[in-house]
Amino acid sequence: MGGLVRYLRLKAQAQIGLSPGVLIFGILAVLCAATTLILLVFAAFIWLTERYTPLTAALVLFGFFLLLTILAGIGSLVSRHTSIARAQREMRARGASPLSDPKMLSVGLQIARSVGWRRMVPLIAIGIIAAGVAREWFTNDAPATDEAGEDDDPSA
């Protein structure tokens, strides 16, 4: 198991280039950038107080950071919707479920052979039931209501 973990770590390092040195210098860069931003805000406040009243300077900086916050929130929402749409397109393009992938089927057969078919049948049945329940749970988000706004449930 240790060999697999080491292999995965080395594979991630080869693709990403992540190492302890990169991580330490990255954290140091973020801290220095935050310090620089704080000092820039102080300098802007001092400059604005020399030109205007301290209240006006504080309100100008407040408005500026409020605008940045709103723009960042909008950008986050747009990015979220874009990534959701991209993921849904990729899922539709794949078509069939990942369980029908030949690689997944061969892995499943190997697991079934190693565990034994008699032990696997109840696990498979439980998995199918859980998948059905999850499917029903996630596809029926809101209960159906009639025109009076009451639930269609006759037992209520």
C-alpha positions in Angstrom: 0.0 0.0 0.0 2.9 2.3 0.8 4.2 1.9 -2.8 0.9 2.9 -4.2 0.7 6.1 -2.1 4.3 7.0 -3.0 3.5 6.4 -6.7 0.4 8.6 -6.5 2.4 11.3 -4.7 5.1 11.3 -7.3 2.6 11.3 -10.1 0.9 14.4 -8.6 4.3 16.1 -8.2 5.2 15.3 -11.8 1.9 16.8 -13.1 1.4 19.7 -10.7 5.0 20.4 -9.5 3.9 20.6 -5.9 6.7 20.1 -3.3 7.3 21.4 0.2 9.4 24.3 -1.1 6.7 25.4 -3.5 4.1 25.2 -0.8 6.2 27.2 1.7 7.1 29.9 -0.8 3.4 30.0 -2.0 2.2 30.6 1.6 4.9 33.3 2.0 3.9 35.0 -1.2 0.2 35.1 -0.1 1.2 36.5 3.3 3.3 39.2 1.7 0.5 40.0 -0.8 -2.0 40.4 2.1 0.4 42.7 4.0 1.0 44.8 0.8 -2.8 45.1 0.3 -3.3 46.2 3.9 -0.5 48.8 3.7 -2.0 50.0 0.4 -5.3 50.5 2.0 -3.7 52.5 4.8 -1.8 54.7 2.4 -5.0 55.3 0.4 -6.9 56.2 3.5 -4.1 58.7 4.6 -4.1 60.2 1.1 -7.8 60.6 1.1 -7.9 62.1 4.6 -5.5 64.8 3.4 -7.8 65.7 0.5 -11.2 65.2 2.2 -12.5 64.6 5.7 -11.8 61.3 7.4 -15.5 60.3 7.2 -15.5 60.9 3.4 -12.3 58.9 3.1 -13.7 56.0 5.0 -16.9 56.0 3.0 -15.0 56.1 -0.3 -12.9 53.1 0.7 -16.0 51.3 2.0 -17.8 51.9 -1.3 -14.7 50.6 -3.2 -14.5 47.4 -1.2 -18.2 46.9 -1.4 -18.1 47.2 -5.1 -15.2 44.7 -5.3 -17.2 42.3 -3.0 -20.3 42.5 -5.2 -18.2 41.9 -8.4 -16.4 38.9 -6.9 -19.8 37.4 -5.8 -21.2 37.9 -9.3 -18.0 36.3 -10.8 -18.3 33.4 -8.4 -22.0 32.8 -9.4 -21.2 33.0 -13.1 -18.2 30.6 -12.7 -20.4 28.2 -10.7 -23.1 28.2 -13.4 -20.5 27.7 -16.1 -18.9 24.8 -14.4 -22.3 23.2 -13.7 -23.3 23.6 -17.4 -19.9 22.2 -18.5 -20.2 19.2 -16.2 -23.8 18.5 -17.4 -22.7 18.7 -21.0 -19.8 16.2 -20.4 -22.2 13.9 -18.6 -24.7 14.0 -21.5 -21.8 13.4 -23.9 -20.7 10.3 -22.0 -24.2 9.0 -22.4 -24.2 5.7 -20.5 -23.5 5.4 -16.8 -19.9 4.8 -15.6 -21.0 1.4 -14.5 -21.2 0.2 -18.1 -17.6 1.2 -18.7 -15.6 -2.0 -19.6 -12.9 -1.0 -17.2 -15.3 -0.7 -14.4 -17.0 -4.0 -15.3 -13.6 -5.8 -15.2 -12.8 -4.3 -11.9 -16.2 -5.4 -10.5 -15.7 -8.9 -11.8 -12.2 -9.1 -10.2 -13.7 -7.9 -6.9 -16.6 -10.3 -7.1 -14.1 -13.2 -7.7 -11.9 -12.2 -4.8 -14.8 -11.8 -2.4 -17.0 -14.6 -3.7 -20.3 -14.4 -5.6 -22.4 -15.6 -2.6 -21.2 -12.6 -0.5 -21.5 -10.2 -3.4 -25.2 -10.8 -4.3 -26.6 -9.2 -1.1 -24.2 -6.3 -1.5 -25.2 -5.7 -5.1 -28.9 -5.9 -4.1 -28.3 -3.3 -1.4 -26.4 -1.1 -3.9 -29.3 -1.3 -6.4 -31.9 -0.4 -3.7 -29.7 2.5 -2.5 -29.3 3.8 -6.0 -33.0 3.7 -6.6 -33.8 5.5 -3.4 -31.1 8.1 -4.1 -32.5 8.6 -7.7 -36.0 9.1 -6.4 -34.8 11.4 -3.6 -32.8 13.7 -5.9 -35.3 13.8 -8.8 -38.4 14.6 -6.7 -37.2 17.8 -5.0 -40.5 19.5 -4.3 -43.8 17.7 -3.4 -46.7 18.1 -5.9 -49.4 20.6 -4.8 -52.9 21.1 -6.0 -54.5 24.4 -6.8 -55.5 25.0 -3.2 -51.8 24.7 -2.2 -52.4 21.5 -0.2 -50.3 18.4 -0.7 -51.6 15.5 -2.8 -50.9 13.2 0.1 -54.3 11.6 1.1 -53.0 10.5 4.6 -52.5 14.1 5.7 
